[in-house]
Amino acid sequence: MKPNASSGTGCPCGRPVPFDACCGRYLPPEAAPAPTAEALMRSRYTAYVMGNEPYLMATWHATTRPERLGLADEQSRPRWLGLSIVRSEGGQNTDTHGLVEFVARYKIQGRAFRLHETSRFLKEDGRWWYVDGDLQDS
């Protein structure tokens, strides 16, 4: 599933650039990996928006990855509304660790929620991986 290219809103991750030039270039299985921890975090948010569980599993570090997420099983799938990056530490090309704090807004059955998380990322063999995150009170 691809976001509506005619919406003119840019990528689902919130950047004002077309999906294909932003997160869309990392989502196909044969694509090059995201170059930074923040790019990986944004692409993972976009994968949640699109229900792309294979990408989410493929970018989750093996030491903390669940067996499955069950996105297709959800009776009331969230409607993701937007992503805001609060801060990003490390996570660049020469780093091995990164931290990205974000707020993701979503609705379930008409009720609004906020997911505020500080996520940890690890770079191994030239590739960034989502490790885990701490939920923040918002």
N, C-alpha and C positions, 0 to 999 in steps of 0.2 A: 504494500500500500504506500502510495506517495502522497505527500501533502498537496493540496490544491495549489498548483503553480500560478493560477490566475488571481489568487487572493491578494497578492501584492504586499503581504505582511512579512515576507522574508522567511527565514528558517524557523521551525517550531521552537528552537532553543532561544529565540529572542534576538538573534543577530539580524540586522537589516540587509541580509544578502540572500540570494536564492538558495533554496534547499540543496540543489545539486552542487553548488559552490561552497557549501558549509557542511553540515552533518551528513548530507546525502552521499558525500564522497567516501565516508568511512563505513557505512552500513553494509554494503555488499560483502559477502564472505571472502571474495578475492581481493578486496580493497586493501590499500596500505593502511596501517594502524594510525590512530590519532597521534599527532606529534607531541602533544602536551597533556598533562593531567586535566586541565580545564577543557580542552577540546574533547577528551574522552568523556568527561562528565556531561558536557553539552550533548554529545552524540548519544549517550545513554539516556538522557532525558528525552531526546527525540525518539529513541527506540521505544521508550515507555508510551509516548504519545501515539506511536504507530502500532503498538502491540507486538513489537519485534523481539520476542523472547529469545530466539537463537542468538541475536547480537548481544543481548544482555548477558546471556550465559557465557558466550565466547569471550567477553571482555571482563569477566569476574575472575579474580585470582582463584586458582584451584584449592588453596588452603581454606578459603572461606565461602566458596560457591555452594549454594544449595543444590539439591538434585534437580529441582525444577522450580519455576515460579508460579506456574498455573495461571498465566494471564488469560488464556482462553477459557478457563473454568469460572472466572469471576462472573457472578450473576449481575452485579451492578458495576460495570467497568468505569473507572474514573474518566472524566472528561478533563484533560489537562488544559489549563488556562494560561500558564505563563511561568517563566523561569527568571529569577534574579540571582546573579552572582554577588554574594556579600563580600567575599575575599578569596584570594588564591595565593598560596604560599608555595614556593618551590615549583616542582612539576614541569620545569622547562627541559629542553633538550639535553643539557649537561647534568641534570639532577637525577637522583635515583628514588626520591620520595616527593610526594606532593600532597597538598591539602587544599580542598575546595569547599568553602562554605556557601550554601545556596538556600534559596527559598523557592519551592515549587508550589504553585496554586492549582487546585483542582476542585471539581464538583462531583458528588455522587448523589444521584436522585435529587438534584436541585439544591443540595446543601453544600456550602463552600468550606474548604479545608486548606490548610497550609502545611507543607512538609518543610521543616527547617532542619537541615542536616549539615554536619561537617564530615566530609568524606575523605578517606585516606586512599592514596594511590601509590603504587610501587612500579618502578621501571625495571624490567628484567629482559635481558637479551634484546634490547632496543625497542621494547614494547611496553606501553603503559597498561596497568591493570587496576581495576577497582578492587580494593581490599575489603573495606567496611566503612561504617560511618556511625557517628553519634548524633542522635536526635537532640535538637535544641528546643527550649521553650520559646515560643514566639508570642 
